[in-house]
Amino acid sequence: MKRRAASTVTSLGFSVVALVIFAVFIIAFFPTLSSTYSLFASETNENKAPIEFYNRLIEELNKETAGTELLFTTNDNFVLVGFGKEQSSYSGRCGSAYFSELKKPLKCEGKGCLCLCDVKLITNEMCNTPEDICTAFEQNVMDSKSECNILVLSTETIANLDVKKDNLNIDINVLSSKKLSS
């Protein structure tokens, strides 16, 4: 009888230790497990990365002095577009994209503007839909090194951006970029 009781106590001790180890594992790896779960469970996850990159870029631009390199990626739903203060629209080719009178959003009238635009509407209403995320600035937003002088980062692109800001301009230069899909 004593042997059986000792065996039960030992089994109970191992069970408690195993339960404690399991609890520590869950607590330690919960953030990783939860983000992995969200990759598979979230329907809107495909739009999460460009929005997070956009928010990080805006945070950098809202700092008193901005001068850094950032990684930015778009998916097949969004393009990143920058507008100057005096610019109301853009027509023509910029990089690999062609625009037929791309209009600056009304909320950015008279200001520089940086937008993460939904490309479902590839018309002159692009960057003016409720799905678009735009931020107005007192400075011009541009890419001084592009042939069209406006910032355009097309769909499904990963790019290294050089971000500089002064009192007059927010200059976001695409240092290097690569299409994600071949």
C-alpha positions in Angstrom: 0.0 0.0 0.0 2.8 2.4 0.9 4.4 1.7 -2.5 1.3 2.6 -4.4 0.9 5.8 -2.4 4.6 6.8 -3.1 4.0 6.0 -6.7 0.9 8.2 -6.8 2.8 11.1 -5.0 5.7 10.8 -7.5 3.3 10.8 -10.5 1.5 13.8 -9.0 4.9 15.5 -8.6 5.8 14.9 -12.2 2.4 16.1 -13.3 2.8 19.4 -11.4 6.3 19.9 -12.8 5.1 19.2 -16.3 2.2 21.6 -15.8 4.5 24.4 -14.6 6.9 23.9 -17.5 3.9 24.0 -19.9 2.6 27.2 -18.3 6.1 28.8 -18.6 6.3 27.8 -22.2 2.9 29.3 -23.0 3.7 32.6 -21.2 7.1 32.9 -22.9 5.9 32.1 -26.4 2.4 33.6 -26.3 3.3 36.7 -28.4 4.9 34.5 -31.1 2.0 32.1 -31.1 -0.6 34.8 -31.2 1.1 36.6 -34.2 1.5 33.2 -36.0 -2.2 32.5 -35.4 -3.2 35.9 -36.7 -1.3 35.2 -39.9 -3.6 32.2 -40.6 -6.8 33.5 -39.0 -7.0 37.1 -40.1 -8.8 37.9 -43.4 -7.3 41.4 -43.5 -3.8 40.3 -42.8 -2.8 40.9 -46.4 -3.2 44.6 -45.8 -1.6 44.7 -42.4 2.0 44.9 -43.5 1.7 48.0 -45.8 -0.3 49.8 -43.2 2.2 49.0 -40.5 5.1 50.2 -42.8 3.1 53.4 -43.5 2.5 54.1 -39.8 6.2 53.6 -39.1 7.0 56.1 -41.9 4.5 58.6 -40.6 6.0 58.2 -37.0 9.4 59.0 -38.4 8.1 62.0 -40.3 6.4 63.4 -37.2 9.7 63.5 -35.4 11.4 66.9 -35.0 14.2 65.9 -37.3 13.9 63.0 -39.7 16.8 61.5 -41.6 16.9 57.8 -41.8 16.6 54.8 -44.1 13.4 52.7 -43.8 12.2 49.5 -45.4 8.8 49.8 -47.0 6.6 47.2 -48.7 3.4 47.3 -50.6 1.1 44.4 -51.7 -1.2 44.1 -54.6 -3.8 46.4 -53.0 -1.8 49.5 -52.3 0.6 52.0 -53.8 2.5 54.7 -51.8 2.1 58.2 -53.4 3.5 61.6 -52.3 2.2 65.0 -53.5 3.7 68.4 -53.3 1.9 71.4 -51.6 1.1 73.2 -54.9 0.3 70.0 -56.8 -3.4 69.2 -57.3 -2.9 66.2 -59.6 -0.4 64.2 -61.6 -0.8 62.8 -65.1 1.9 60.8 -66.9 4.4 58.0 -66.3 6.3 57.8 -63.1 8.5 54.7 -62.8 6.6 51.7 -64.0 3.2 53.3 -63.3 1.1 55.5 -65.6 -1.5 57.9 -64.2 -4.3 59.7 -65.9 -4.8 62.7 -63.7 -4.2 61.2 -60.3 -5.8 63.8 -57.9 -4.5 64.8 -54.6 -7.1 64.2 -51.8 -9.2 67.2 -50.8 -8.1 66.9 -47.2 -4.5 67.7 -48.3 -5.5 70.8 -50.3 -2.6 73.3 -50.0 -0.4 70.9 -48.1 2.1 68.2 -48.9 0.5 64.7 -48.7 1.6 61.1 -48.3 -1.0 58.5 -49.2 -1.3 54.7 -49.1 -3.8 54.4 -51.9 -6.1 51.5 -52.6 -5.5 50.4 -56.2 -8.9 48.8 -56.7 -9.9 52.1 -58.4 -7.3 52.8 -61.0 -9.0 55.9 -62.1 -8.6 59.6 -61.3 -10.5 58.8 -58.0 -7.6 56.7 -56.7 -6.2 58.2 -53.5 -9.7 59.7 -52.9 -11.6 56.7 -51.5 -12.5 55.9 -47.9 -10.0 53.0 -48.0 -7.0 55.3 -48.7 -4.9 56.5 -45.8 -3.5 60.0 -46.3 -1.5 62.3 -44.0 -1.1 66.0 -44.7 2.2 67.9 -44.0 3.2 71.5 -44.1 6.2 70.5 -46.4 6.2 69.3 -50.0 6.3 65.5 -50.2 8.4 64.3 -53.1 11.1 62.0 -54.4 13.7 64.4 -55.8 15.6 61.5 -57.5 12.7 60.2 -59.5 12.1 61.3 -63.1 8.7 62.7 -62.2 9.7 64.3 -58.9 6.8 62.7 -57.1 7.0 59.7 -54.8 5.4 56.5 -56.2 6.0 53.1 -54.9 4.0 50.7 -57.0 2.2 47.5 -56.0 4.0 44.4 -54.7 7.2 46.2 -54.2 9.8 46.1 -51.4 12.0 49.2 -51.2 14.7 50.8 -49.2 13.7 54.4 -48.6 16.0 57.3 -47.7 13.9 59.8 -45.7 14.9 63.4 -45.2 12.9 66.3 -43.8 13.5 70.0 -43.5 11.3 73.0 -43.2 10.3 73.0 -46.9 10.5 69.4 -48.1 9.9 65.8 -47.1 12.2 64.0 -49.6 11.6 60.3 -49.7 14.0 58.7 -52.2 13.7 55.1 -53.3 17.3 53.9 -52.9 16.5 50.4 -54.2 13.4 48.4 -54.9 12.3 45.0 -56.1 9.0 43.6 -57.3 7.8 40.9 -54.9 6.1 38.8 -57.6 7.9 37.8 -60.7 
